[in-house]
Amino acid sequence: MKIPKIRKVKTKANGFKFEIRYLESGRGSRHRAHRFDSRDHAQTFIMKLMDDDKASKGQGFLDNTTFADEASFWLETRGRSFSNSHRIKVKGILREILPDLGSLKPERFHHGFLTEFQAKQLRRGLNPQTVNHKIQTIKAIIKHSYQCKRIAHNPVAGFAMLKSRAHDIDFWDRDEAETFLSYTDQKYPLGSPMRWVYVVYLAALNTGMRAGELWGLRFTGSKPIGDVLRVDKQFDRSVQEIGPTKGKAARNVPCNQHLRDEITRLLKSPFRHAAAKSLFHHEEDGSPICHEVFRRRFFERDLKEAGIRRIRFHDLRHTAATLMIDRGVDLVTVSKILGHKEMKTTMLYLHLLPNKIADTAAMFSVIPRPITPQISVPPRLALV
């Protein structure tokens, strides 16, 4: 049975209900629809439908499994591919959340439950990024159990992460960005096995790609690299797999000559692993770089040593966007480069550059054009 979707529908009384439509199983099956006062009630009904369908087919889903059981199964089967730092991180998260959540059945982790979990974590004073790490771990565990057919459906599918607030956004000016690149260019010189670290920073500041997109960047075939890079994959650190980008759609980002030369050299480097799955990879096995490892081992150290104002790695993307706009790249183009679905997201960067609009006064003006008289105008006749 296909899992029914929950739709929010408007009623004749200008209220809202949560509706599900499904195909009744068995002979003479027909489409049915039910409406509920809350999404949780609709979710509970779906779980009952799936349980009934499972029982009618004699399928062997795990009825009595708990979240703690599925967490153990996830670590046993998926944990082997985790980097050591990622394994330590998720085990720390599980030690914190399992005392409260471990005894719950996986189907309890519906959107309403996770929303309340988020709110409770924020009330404790945790920042959104820390809360997102916990949610990512929960989603990865339950998704894996569903893919392995241990549970009947995936109640966490489509649940959204917390977004960064506007005042959390930071960025470098051009002088800061160029100073940082100059330092890392010298620290990881051309021809060294660690040159790829400098190329990561160069790519981030010139393309505005997200961290996951950088770690998932791949090149196939012998076709020369052109003026644009195609971004259609990202490395999902929660499940340690390369998959679709955040917006699901492929896009192009600019690739200037300097970046093009650096990437070409990396692809031909003798230090490149023969089984590398992406441009930036671990030397030991060729697997994509773990972002947490890179941030701790390289980015934070390089920031401190370079004496540059501290920002987050994600703020390199914000820096790229603001520098593009500051150099006159139009907002539509910047929006396409960054992969924004809505223009209002890109407009945020314009608001972060308060002098941008004022600077327009020095470059742009529309004034009357001086008129040179071509014919003589007779004097006005006096009224008698």
N, C-alpha and C positions, 0 to 999 in steps of 0.2 A: 504494500500500500504506500502510495506517495504521501509524504508528510504534508498535510494541509497548511496553507499560509494564513496568517491572521491579518485581516484588513480592518482599518478603522473607517467606519462608514457613518455618514450623517443621517439622522432620522428625520421624519416629518416634523417632529416637535423641536427641530433645530438642536437636538442633542447628539451624542455620539454613542455608538455601540461597536463592539469588536466582533467581527463576523468571520466564520470559517466556512469554506465550501469543500466538500469531499465526495468521492465516489464510493458509495456503499458497496461492500464486498459481497460475494456470493452470487447465486443465480438470480437473474432479474434485477441486477444492481442498477441503481439510479443515483443521480446527483442529489445531494442534500445540502442544506445550509442552516447554520445555527448562529444566533447572535447572543453576546454576553455583555454584562455591564463592565467587566474589567478584562484586561489582557491576561491577567493571571488565571481567571476562570476559564478563558478560552484555551490557555496553555494546558491547564489540568484536563480539560475535555480531550484535547489532542493526545495527551499521554495515555488516556484511557482507550481511545480509538486504536492507538498503536499497540497497546498491550493486548487488546481483543484480537486485532489482526494477527499479531504474533502467535497468540494461542491457537487461532484457527489454522495456522500453517505449521504448527509444531516447531517453530524456530527456537533455537537455543540461546536466546539472549540471556544475560546474567541478571536474574530478577533481584537477587539479594545483595548485589555488589554495592559498595560504598565508594565515596570519593577517595578515601584513603587507599582502598584496594586498587582503584584505577591509577592513582598516583604511583603506586609501587610497580604496577604493570608498565606504565609509561617509562619510568626510570630504567626498568630491566630491559625493555625492548628498544627504546629510542635513546636512552642515556649513553649507550655505547658510542654514539656518534658525536656526543657533545664534547666541546673543549673542556679542559680541566676547570677553567675559571667559570664557565657557564654551568657546569655540573655543581660546583660549590655554591653558586648563586641560587640556583633553583632549589637545592636542598635547604638552604637557609630560609627561603620563602616558605617552603613546605613545613619546616619546623615551626614557623610562626602561625600558619593558617590551619594546619591539620587539627590542633586541639579543638578548634571551634567548628570546623567544616568537615573534618575527616569522616564522621559517622553519617553524614547526609548522603542520600542517593543522588546520583548524577542528574536526574531529571529535576531536582530542586533548584539547579543553577540556571533558572530562566532569567529573562532580561530584568524583570522586576526585582528578583533577588539580588542580581549583580549590581543594579542601580543603588539599592539600599546598602550593599557592601561597600561600594565606592563612597557613598555619603558618610558612612561610619568611619572609614579610613581617613577621609578628609577632616572630619571632626576631631580626630586624634592629632591633627596637625601635620600629617604627612603631605609631602608635595605631590602634585599630579603624576610626575614621572615615576615615583616610587609606587603609587597606587596602580599605575598602568602595568608595571612589571608583575605585580601580583595577578592582575586580571589576565595578562598574557599567559602566565603559567597555568591558570585555571582553564583558559580556553584551549591551550595546547593539549592538556591532559584529556579533556572531554572529547575534543575533536579526534584525537588518536583512538580513543575507545570506540567512538562511532565508526571510524574508518575500519577498525578491526572487527566490527560487528559484535562487540561485547554489549553495547547498549542500542536501543531501538532508534533513537534519534539524537540530534545534536542541539540541545536547547540554547547553547551559547552562540550559535552561528549568527553573524551579523551584528553582534553587540559592539558598540562603538567605544573607543578609548577616550579618555579625557583630553581635551584640547588645551594647548598653551594659551594663556591669557595674553592680551596685547602688551601689557607692561612687562611680561616675561621675555619679550623679544629684545635681543641686543645684537649689535653688529659693529664691525670695525670701519673706520674711514679708510680711504685709499692708502694713506701713509702707513697705517698700522698693518694693513694686509700685505703691502709690499715689503715692509720690514720683516714680517714673519716669514715670508717666502724667501727673502734673502738669507735669513739665518738658517732655515732648514735646507736651502740649496747648498750651503757650505757644510752643514752637519752631515748630510747624506749626499756626498759628492757623486758626480757622474762616474759610472763604472763600478760603484760599490754595490754589494749585495743588498744594501738597505735603501737604495735610491728610490724604491717604490713608495716609501713613506712620504718623501717630498712630492711625488706625483699625485698621491692622495690629496694633499693640501692644494696642489695646483689645480686639480680637477674640480674639487669642491668649490674653490673660489672663482673659477671661470665658467662653470656650468650650472651651479645652483642645485646639483643633484643631492638627494637625501642620502644619508649614510647607507641604508640598506641597498639603495640603487648603485652606489659605488662598489659595495662588496659583491653585488650580483652582476657587475659589468663584464660582459663576455665578448670575445671577438672570434669569429669562425671564418675559415677560408683565407685566401691570400689576397683578397681585395684591399688596395691601399685605403688608409683612413682618410676621410674627406673633411670638409669644413663643418660637418655635423656628426654627432654621435647619436645612435638610436638607443633609447632607453625603454626597454620593454620587460625587464626583470628586476627583482630585488631579492636580497637575502633576508629571509624571515628568521630572526634570531630566536624567536620563541619555539619554533619547530625545527630550526637548523636546516632549512631547505630553501632552494631558490624557486621563487614563484612569481606571480604577476605583481606589477607595481601597485602602489596604494590606490591610484585612480583606475586601475585595471586596463587602461588604454596606453598604447605605445606613444612616444613623443620624441622629438628631436631636440638636442641641446647643442649650443655652439662649441666648436673645437678649433681654437686658434692654432697658428703654426707652431708655437712653442709647445703647447700641450700635445699636439699631433706628433711632434718629433719625440717627445718623452715617452708616449705610449708605444710608438713604433719600436723604440729601443728596448722597452720592457718586454715586448712580445718576442724580441730576438735575443734577450738576455740569456747568458749561460746559466744564470741562477734560477731560471724559470723551471718549475716542476713539470715533468712530462705529462702528468695526469691532471694538470691544473684545470679546475672547473670555471675559474674566473680570472680576471686580470690581476686582482690583488688576492693573494692566497698564502696559506701556511706553507712554509718550505718543507715540512715533514711529510705531508700527505697530499698537498695540492688543494685542500678544501678551502672554501671562502673564509676570509678573516672574520673573527668574532669581534663585534664592535666594542664590547666591554673591555676586551683585552687590548685593543688598539688604543682606546681612550686612556686607559690607565698606564700602559707601558710606553706610549709614544706622545699622544696629544698633550696630556697634562704636564709631562716632563718638558716637552718642547716649549710650551707656553711659559713655564717658569724660567727656563734657561734663556729664552729669547727676551725676557723682560717685557713682554707684551701684555696689555690689559687682558685679564682673564675673561673668556666667553665660553659658551658651550660649543661642542663640535657642530651641533645643528645650526648654530648661529653663523657658521661659515656660509650656509645656504642663504640666510638673511643678508649677510654681507654682500654676496654675489648679486642678489636682487636689488639692493639699494644702490650699489655701484653702477649697475646697468641703467637704472632710472636716472641716476645722477649724471651719467654720460649721454643722456638723451634718448635712450632706447624707449620706444613707446610702450605703454602699459599692456596693450593687447599682445605684443610680442613677448614681453616679460612673463605674462600670464601663461602663454603657451610653453615657454621654456621651463617654467616651474611646474607645469602640470596642474594648475589650479582649475577647478571645475567652475568656480564663480569669480567674476571680476572683482567683487567686493573684497575678496581675500588679497588680491594683488594691490588694491587701493590702499591697504593698510600700510604698505611700504612708502607710499607717497606721503601719508600722514606722519611717518617717522622722519621725513626730511622737511622740516618746517621752512627752510630757506629756499626750497625748490621753487615754490610758487612766487616768492618774492624776487628770486633771480630772473624770473620770466620778464619782469618789468624792464630789465636792462637789454633783453634780447628781442622783445616783441612789442610792437606798437602799431596801431592803425590811426593815422592822422590825415587831415585834409591835404590833398595835393595842391600845390600852388598853381593858380590859374593865370596864364598870360593872356591878356585881352587881345583878341584877333580883329575885332571890329570896333569902331567908335560908337559909343552910346550917346544918342542925342540928349541934350539937357531936358529935364522935366518942364513941361509947359506950365506957366502960371495960370491958376484958376481965375477967371474973371467973375 
